Amino acid sequence: MDEGVLREVLLEELSRINRILLIPDSDSLNSASVRLECLYGHILRIHEQNVSSNIVNEEVVDTIRKLLSIVNSISEDDGFTCDSTWQLPDVIDGHRGRPKYDLPRDQLQYLIENGFTTSRICSMLCISLSTLRRRMSEYGIRVRDTYSDISDTALKDLVMEAHLSFPNAGYRFVRGWLHQRGLRIQESRIRQLMREVDPIGTNRFFRSIHRREYSVSGPQALWHLDGNHKLIRWRFVIHGAIDGFSRVVVFMNCSANNYAQTVLTLFVKAVSQFGLPARIRCDQGVENYDAAMFMLTHPLRASSINPEWVNAWNDHRMTSCHNMSPMQMWIHGYFRLRGTSCTLAQEMFNEPVEHNYGIDWFGPLPTEVEENETNAITIPLISCPLSVASYQDLLQSFPNDHSSIMQDNSYGIDTYINVRNFVSRATI
C-alpha cells in the first residue's frame, strides 16, 4: 500500500475511533475496543512486512497497543447507565435492610445465552455490575461456561465452510452463523481464524460503510416488505420483510410466482412467529395488496431462500447498533419499552391499547385489484415436463437439500446445470 494512502487511512480510522470515544457509554467503549484491536492487527502485520516504513514504525505500533490497553481497562469499570424506565421489582421478605431485586435465574440465563454483555444487562435491568455479579455467583452462572469447547482445528474447518458459503461475510456474520449451529465462540478467536482463512478479505475493515441513521420507536413498530424480480427471467421471485428497528429478517422466501396470496401466506406465517407489527411499509405492487388488506382488516389494527443466511443475519453483531445483533436489538427494544406509554409496550405486556392504533387516516388506501391490472408483474405457470417416474428419479438424484447444493463449492450453479441436463435428456 502506498504510504500516502496508508497515512490517510490511519488518520481517518483514528478520527473515527476518537468520535466513538466522545460518547461515554459501554457500547462506545466496546466498539472502540473492537476497532482498535482490528487496527492494531493490521498495523502489526504491515510493520512486520515492512520494517523500514516511515508511517508504521515501532513507536506507532506501541502507541496503538497502549491506547487499546487503556480503552479495555476503562470498559471494565463498575459503572452503569439505565436505559429503561422499568425496574426490577423488590422481594419483600420481612428482613431488615434494603430488599433484594427480584431477578429470576431463568431471565438472567436467557439474557446471557442471547449474548448480552454484563454491562448491557445492567443497563437493561437498571442494576449495578456488582449486583449482577453477586446474583450470577448465587446462581452459579459464569459467562465463560457459555462458550463452546472446540479445538482451533475444528473451528477453522467451520470458518472455512462459512467462508465458502458466504464469501463476503465478516467475522460478525460468521459468529452469528456459528451461534445458529449451537457454538458460542469468542470474537477474538474468530477474527484470528478469519485472518488466516481470508487474509485479503479482512482488509474490508478499511472500507467501512458510513450509514445514515434510522429511527423507529421499537420492535414491531414498522416492518418493511419488498420483492426482488431480478431472477424473473428464470421465473424466480424473492419476497422478504425486515423489522425496521432491530433488522430482524421476519421472512425471506424464493417463489415461482408473484401472487398477492403468496406474500400474504409468508406475512401471516411471520406474524404467527414474531407477532403483529404496528405498521408495514411496502410499494404499490399488487403482490402486496393482500398483506395491506390483512393489516387494515385485522381486529387489532382496524378495529426457499437459504435459512442459514436468515438465522446467521439475525444473530450477527452490527457496529452501527452498539455492537448488538438484530435479535439482541429485538429483545433490548422490548426492555426499553416496558413501563412506557408506547402502544407496542401496552400490547406486549397486556395493557389497554387504543382501538385505532396503526391506521394512517391520511395515507393512500389500496384499491381493488383488477384482473387486467397493468402494473402487475405476471409470471407464467411452470408446467412440469417430466413423467411421474422421471420426476421421482430427479428427486433421488438431486435431493432438495440446501447443504448438499452448497457442497459443490459453486453456489448451486453446477447443480442447476446438472438438473437442466437431466430434464433435457428425460424429455427427448
C-alpha positions as CSV (number, residue, x, y, z in Angstrom):
1,M,0.0,0.0,0.0
2,D,1.3,3.5,-0.9
3,E,2.5,5.4,2.2
4,G,0.3,8.4,1.4
5,V,-2.8,6.2,1.2
6,L,-1.7,4.4,4.4
7,R,-1.3,7.7,6.2
8,E,-4.8,8.8,5.1
9,V,-6.4,5.5,6.2
10,L,-4.7,5.7,9.6
11,L,-5.8,9.2,10.3
12,E,-9.4,8.5,9.2
13,E,-9.6,5.4,11.4
14,L,-8.1,7.1,14.4
15,S,-10.5,10.1,13.9
16,R,-13.4,7.7,13.8
17,I,-12.3,6.0,17.0
18,N,-11.9,9.4,18.6
19,R,-15.6,10.3,17.7
20,I,-16.7,7.0,19.2
21,L,-14.9,7.7,22.5
22,L,-16.6,11.1,22.8
23,I,-19.8,9.2,23.8
24,P,-19.1,7.9,27.3
25,D,-21.0,4.6,27.5
26,S,-20.1,0.9,27.5
27,D,-21.3,0.4,23.8
28,S,-18.9,3.1,22.6
29,L,-16.0,1.7,24.6
30,N,-16.7,-1.8,23.2
31,S,-17.0,-0.5,19.6
32,A,-13.7,1.5,20.0
33,S,-12.0,-1.6,21.5
34,V,-13.0,-3.8,18.6
35,R,-11.9,-1.2,16.0
36,L,-8.6,-0.6,17.8
37,E,-7.9,-4.4,18.0
38,C,-8.5,-4.8,14.3
39,L,-6.4,-1.7,13.6
40,Y,-3.6,-3.0,15.8
41,G,-3.6,-6.3,14.0
42,H,-3.3,-4.6,10.6
43,I,-0.6,-2.2,11.7
44,L,1.4,-5.0,13.3
45,R,1.3,-7.1,10.1
46,I,2.3,-4.1,8.0
47,H,5.2,-3.3,10.4
48,E,6.4,-6.9,10.3
49,Q,6.4,-7.0,6.5
50,N,8.0,-3.5,6.0
51,V,10.1,-2.6,9.0
52,S,11.6,0.4,7.1
53,S,8.2,2.2,6.7
54,N,8.2,5.9,7.6
55,I,4.5,5.7,8.6
56,V,4.3,2.4,10.5
57,N,7.2,2.3,12.9
58,E,7.8,0.8,16.4
59,E,6.5,4.0,18.0
60,V,3.2,3.9,16.2
61,V,2.7,0.2,17.0
62,D,3.5,0.8,20.7
63,T,1.1,3.8,20.9
64,I,-1.9,1.9,19.4
65,R,-1.1,-1.0,21.8
66,K,-1.2,1.3,24.8
67,L,-4.4,3.0,23.6
68,L,-6.0,-0.4,23.2
69,S,-5.0,-1.3,26.8
70,I,-6.4,2.0,28.2
71,V,-9.8,1.5,26.4
72,N,-10.0,-2.1,27.7
73,S,-9.2,-1.1,31.2
74,I,-11.9,1.7,31.2
75,S,-14.5,-0.6,29.8
76,E,-14.0,-2.9,32.9
77,D,-15.1,-0.2,35.4
78,D,-18.1,-0.9,37.7
79,G,-20.2,2.0,36.4
80,F,-23.6,1.6,34.7
81,T,-26.3,3.6,33.0
82,C,-30.0,2.8,32.9
83,D,-31.7,3.0,29.5
84,S,-35.1,1.8,30.6
85,T,-38.0,3.4,32.6
86,W,-38.9,-0.1,34.0
87,Q,-37.1,-1.5,37.0
88,L,-37.0,-4.9,38.6
89,P,-39.5,-5.4,41.5
90,D,-38.2,-5.8,45.0
91,V,-38.5,-9.0,47.1
92,I,-40.2,-8.2,50.4
93,D,-39.1,-11.0,52.8
94,G,-39.5,-9.2,56.2
95,H,-35.8,-8.9,56.9
96,R,-34.0,-5.7,57.7
97,G,-32.1,-3.7,55.2
98,R,-32.6,-2.9,51.6
99,P,-34.8,-5.6,49.8
100,K,-33.3,-7.7,47.0
101,Y,-34.2,-7.3,43.4
102,D,-36.5,-10.0,42.0
103,L,-34.2,-11.3,39.3
104,P,-35.2,-14.8,38.3
105,R,-32.5,-17.2,37.3
106,D,-34.2,-18.1,34.0
107,Q,-34.4,-14.5,33.0
108,L,-30.7,-13.9,33.7
109,Q,-29.8,-17.1,31.9
110,Y,-31.9,-16.1,28.9
111,L,-30.1,-12.8,28.5
112,I,-26.6,-14.4,28.9
113,E,-27.4,-17.2,26.4
114,N,-28.5,-14.5,23.9
115,G,-25.1,-12.9,24.0
116,F,-25.7,-9.8,26.1
117,T,-22.7,-8.4,27.9
118,T,-22.8,-7.9,31.6
119,S,-22.7,-4.1,31.2
120,R,-25.6,-4.3,28.7
121,I,-27.7,-6.5,31.1
122,C,-27.0,-3.9,33.9
123,S,-28.3,-1.2,31.6
124,M,-31.4,-3.1,30.6
125,L,-32.3,-4.1,34.2
126,C,-31.2,-0.9,35.8
127,I,-28.9,-2.6,38.3
128,S,-25.2,-2.2,39.1
129,L,-22.5,-4.5,37.9
130,S,-21.7,-5.6,41.4
131,T,-25.4,-6.6,42.0
132,L,-25.3,-8.6,38.8
133,R,-22.1,-10.3,39.7
134,R,-23.5,-11.3,43.1
135,R,-26.6,-12.7,41.6
136,M,-24.6,-14.6,39.0
137,S,-22.5,-16.0,41.8
138,E,-25.6,-17.1,43.7
139,Y,-27.0,-18.9,40.7
140,G,-23.7,-20.4,39.7
141,I,-23.7,-18.7,36.3
142,R,-20.5,-17.9,34.6
143,V,-20.2,-16.3,31.2
144,R,-17.1,-18.3,30.3
145,D,-19.1,-21.5,30.7
146,T,-21.4,-20.5,27.9
147,Y,-18.5,-20.6,25.3
148,S,-18.1,-23.8,23.4
149,D,-15.2,-26.1,23.9
150,I,-13.9,-26.7,20.4
151,S,-10.4,-27.1,19.1
152,D,-8.8,-24.5,16.8
153,T,-8.5,-27.1,14.0
154,A,-12.2,-28.0,14.1
155,L,-13.2,-24.3,14.4
156,K,-11.0,-23.4,11.4
157,D,-12.8,-26.0,9.3
158,L,-16.1,-24.5,10.2
159,V,-14.9,-21.0,9.5
160,M,-13.7,-22.2,6.1
161,E,-17.1,-23.7,5.5
162,A,-18.8,-20.5,6.3
163,H,-16.4,-18.6,4.1
164,L,-17.2,-20.9,1.1
165,S,-20.9,-20.5,1.7
166,F,-20.8,-16.7,2.3
167,P,-17.5,-15.3,0.7
168,N,-18.3,-11.7,1.6
169,A,-19.2,-12.3,5.2
170,G,-17.2,-10.6,8.0
171,Y,-16.3,-12.1,11.4
172,R,-19.6,-10.9,13.0
173,F,-21.7,-12.7,10.4
174,V,-19.5,-15.8,10.8
175,R,-20.0,-15.6,14.6
176,G,-23.8,-15.5,14.1
177,W,-23.5,-18.4,11.7
178,L,-21.7,-20.4,14.3
179,H,-24.1,-19.4,17.0
180,Q,-27.0,-20.7,15.0
181,R,-25.2,-24.1,14.9
182,G,-25.1,-24.1,18.7
183,L,-21.5,-22.8,19.0
184,R,-20.7,-19.7,21.0
185,I,-17.2,-18.6,20.2
186,Q,-15.1,-15.7,21.5
187,E,-14.8,-13.0,18.8
188,S,-11.0,-12.9,19.2
189,R,-10.7,-16.5,18.1
190,I,-13.0,-15.9,15.1
191,R,-11.1,-12.8,14.0
192,Q,-7.8,-14.6,14.2
193,L,-9.0,-17.5,12.1
194,M,-10.7,-15.2,9.6
195,R,-7.3,-13.6,9.0
196,E,-5.8,-17.0,8.3
197,V,-8.7,-18.2,6.1
198,D,-9.3,-14.9,4.2
199,P,-6.3,-12.5,4.7
200,I,-7.3,-10.3,1.7
201,G,-11.0,-10.1,2.6
202,T,-10.2,-8.9,6.2
203,N,-8.9,-5.7,4.7
204,R,-12.5,-4.7,4.1
205,F,-12.2,-3.2,7.6
206,F,-10.6,-0.1,6.0
207,R,-13.6,0.3,3.6
208,S,-16.3,0.6,6.2
209,I,-19.6,2.0,5.0
210,H,-20.9,5.2,6.5
211,R,-24.6,4.6,7.2
212,R,-27.4,7.1,7.7
213,E,-29.3,6.9,11.0
214,Y,-32.7,5.2,11.0
215,S,-35.1,5.5,13.9
216,V,-38.4,4.0,15.0
217,S,-39.8,3.6,18.5
218,G,-39.1,-0.1,18.9
219,P,-39.6,-3.7,17.7
220,Q,-42.8,-4.3,15.7
221,A,-43.2,-0.6,15.1
222,L,-42.6,-0.9,11.3
223,W,-42.0,-3.8,9.0
224,H,-40.6,-3.2,5.5
225,L,-41.9,-5.6,2.8
226,D,-40.4,-5.8,-0.7
227,G,-39.9,-8.2,-3.6
228,N,-36.9,-8.7,-5.9
229,H,-37.6,-9.6,-9.5
230,K,-34.0,-9.8,-10.9
231,L,-34.3,-13.5,-11.4
232,I,-37.7,-13.3,-13.1
233,R,-36.2,-14.5,-16.3
234,W,-35.9,-17.9,-14.7
235,R,-39.3,-17.4,-13.0
236,F,-37.9,-16.8,-9.6
237,V,-39.2,-14.0,-7.3
238,I,-37.8,-13.3,-3.9
239,H,-40.1,-11.9,-1.2
240,G,-38.8,-10.6,2.1
241,A,-39.6,-8.5,5.1
242,I,-37.5,-7.0,7.9
243,D,-38.2,-5.3,11.2
244,G,-37.1,-1.7,10.9
245,F,-35.9,-1.3,14.5
246,S,-34.0,-4.5,15.0
247,R,-33.1,-5.5,11.4
248,V,-34.6,-9.0,12.2
249,V,-35.5,-10.8,8.9
250,V,-39.1,-11.9,9.6
251,F,-39.5,-13.7,6.4
252,M,-37.5,-14.4,3.2
253,N,-38.6,-16.8,0.5
254,C,-38.0,-17.6,-3.2
255,S,-41.2,-18.3,-5.0
256,A,-42.2,-19.3,-8.6
257,N,-45.0,-16.7,-8.7
258,N,-45.7,-13.1,-7.8
259,Y,-49.2,-13.6,-6.3
260,A,-50.6,-11.5,-3.5
261,Q,-51.7,-14.7,-1.8
262,T,-48.1,-15.9,-1.7
263,V,-46.9,-12.7,0.0
264,L,-49.9,-12.9,2.4
265,T,-49.0,-16.5,3.3
266,L,-45.4,-15.5,4.2
267,F,-46.6,-12.5,6.1
268,V,-49.2,-14.4,8.2
269,K,-46.5,-17.1,9.0
270,A,-44.2,-14.3,10.2
271,V,-46.9,-12.7,12.3
272,S,-47.5,-16.1,14.0
273,Q,-43.8,-16.3,14.8
274,F,-43.0,-12.7,15.7
275,G,-46.3,-11.1,16.4
276,L,-48.4,-8.4,14.6
277,P,-46.5,-5.2,13.6
278,A,-48.0,-1.8,14.2
279,R,-47.5,-0.8,10.6
280,I,-46.0,-2.2,7.4
281,R,-44.3,-0.3,4.6
282,C,-44.3,-1.5,1.0
283,D,-44.6,-0.2,-2.5
284,Q,-47.8,-0.2,-4.6
285,G,-47.1,-3.5,-6.3
286,V,-50.3,-5.7,-6.5
287,E,-48.4,-8.6,-4.8
288,N,-48.6,-6.6,-1.5
289,Y,-52.4,-6.0,-1.8
290,D,-53.5,-8.9,0.4
291,A,-50.9,-8.1,3.1
292,A,-52.1,-4.5,3.2
293,M,-55.7,-5.6,3.5
294,F,-54.8,-8.0,6.2
295,M,-53.4,-5.1,8.2
296,L,-56.4,-2.9,7.5
297,T,-59.0,-5.5,8.5
298,H,-57.2,-7.1,11.4
299,P,-59.2,-6.5,14.7
300,L,-56.1,-5.2,16.5
301,R,-55.4,-2.6,13.8
302,A,-58.6,-1.5,12.0
303,S,-60.8,-2.2,14.7
304,S,-36.5,-21.4,-0.3
305,I,-34.2,-18.8,0.5
306,N,-31.2,-20.1,2.4
307,P,-32.4,-20.4,6.1
308,E,-28.8,-20.4,7.3
309,W,-28.3,-16.9,6.0
310,V,-31.5,-15.6,7.7
311,N,-30.6,-17.1,11.0
312,A,-26.9,-16.0,10.8
313,W,-28.0,-12.5,9.9
314,N,-30.4,-12.3,12.8
315,D,-27.6,-13.3,15.2
316,H,-24.7,-11.3,13.8
317,R,-23.5,-8.1,15.7
318,M,-23.7,-4.7,14.0
319,T,-21.3,-1.8,14.7
320,S,-24.0,0.7,13.8
321,C,-26.3,-0.7,16.5
322,H,-24.0,-0.6,19.6
323,N,-22.4,-3.9,18.6
324,M,-25.7,-5.8,19.2
325,S,-27.2,-8.4,16.9
326,P,-30.7,-7.9,15.3
327,M,-32.2,-10.5,17.8
328,Q,-30.5,-8.7,20.7
329,M,-31.9,-5.4,19.4
330,W,-35.3,-7.0,19.3
331,I,-35.1,-8.2,23.0
332,H,-33.4,-5.0,24.2
333,G,-36.1,-2.9,22.4
334,Y,-38.9,-4.6,24.4
335,F,-37.0,-4.0,27.7
336,R,-36.7,-0.3,26.8
337,L,-40.4,0.0,26.0
338,R,-41.6,-1.8,29.2
339,G,-43.3,0.6,31.6
340,T,-43.8,3.3,29.0
341,S,-47.0,4.6,27.4
342,C,-45.9,3.2,24.0
343,T,-48.7,1.2,22.3
344,L,-46.2,-1.5,21.4
345,A,-45.4,-2.0,25.1
346,Q,-49.1,-2.0,26.0
347,E,-49.7,-4.7,23.5
348,M,-46.7,-6.8,24.6
349,F,-47.5,-6.6,28.3
350,N,-51.3,-6.9,28.0
351,E,-52.2,-3.3,28.8
352,P,-55.2,-1.4,27.2
353,V,-54.5,-0.3,23.6
354,E,-56.1,2.4,21.6
355,H,-58.5,0.8,19.2
356,N,-57.5,2.6,16.0
357,Y,-53.7,2.4,16.6
358,G,-51.8,1.7,13.4
359,I,-54.1,3.4,11.0
360,D,-52.8,6.3,8.9
361,W,-56.1,8.1,8.1
362,F,-54.3,10.5,5.7
363,G,-52.3,7.8,3.9
364,P,-53.1,6.2,0.5
365,L,-55.6,3.4,0.6
366,P,-55.3,0.2,-1.5
367,T,-57.7,-0.1,-4.4
368,E,-59.5,-3.1,-5.7
369,V,-57.1,-5.3,-7.9
370,E,-58.5,-5.8,-11.4
371,E,-57.7,-8.9,-13.3
372,N,-56.1,-6.9,-16.1
373,E,-54.1,-4.6,-13.8
374,T,-51.4,-3.1,-16.0
375,N,-48.7,-2.6,-13.2
376,A,-48.9,-6.3,-12.1
377,I,-45.9,-8.5,-12.8
378,T,-47.2,-11.8,-14.1
379,I,-45.1,-14.9,-14.1
380,P,-46.4,-17.8,-16.3
381,L,-47.2,-21.0,-14.5
382,I,-44.4,-23.6,-14.8
383,S,-45.7,-27.0,-16.1
384,C,-43.5,-30.0,-15.2
385,P,-42.5,-31.7,-18.5
386,L,-41.4,-34.9,-16.6
387,S,-43.3,-38.1,-16.1
388,V,-44.0,-39.3,-12.6
389,A,-41.2,-41.9,-12.8
390,S,-38.7,-39.3,-14.2
391,Y,-39.7,-36.8,-11.5
392,Q,-39.0,-39.4,-8.8
393,D,-35.6,-40.2,-10.3
394,L,-34.9,-36.5,-10.3
395,L,-35.7,-36.1,-6.6
396,Q,-33.5,-39.1,-5.8
397,S,-30.6,-37.9,-7.9
398,F,-30.7,-34.3,-6.7
399,P,-32.2,-34.1,-3.1
400,N,-33.9,-30.8,-2.2
401,D,-31.3,-30.1,0.5
402,H,-29.5,-26.8,0.7
403,S,-26.5,-28.2,2.4
404,S,-25.9,-30.7,-0.5
405,I,-26.3,-27.9,-3.0
406,M,-23.6,-25.9,-1.3
407,Q,-21.1,-28.8,-1.2
408,D,-20.3,-28.3,-4.9
409,N,-18.5,-25.1,-4.0
410,S,-20.1,-23.3,-6.9
411,Y,-23.1,-21.8,-5.1
412,G,-25.6,-24.2,-6.8
413,I,-24.5,-23.4,-10.3
414,D,-23.2,-26.9,-11.1
415,T,-26.3,-28.4,-9.5
416,Y,-28.5,-26.2,-11.7
417,I,-26.7,-27.3,-14.8
418,N,-26.9,-31.0,-13.9
419,V,-30.6,-30.7,-13.2
420,R,-31.2,-28.9,-16.5
421,N,-29.2,-31.6,-18.4
422,F,-31.2,-34.3,-16.6
423,V,-34.5,-32.7,-17.7
424,S,-33.3,-32.3,-21.2
425,R,-32.4,-36.0,-21.5
426,A,-35.7,-37.1,-19.9
427,T,-37.8,-35.0,-22.3
428,I,-36.1,-36.1,-25.6
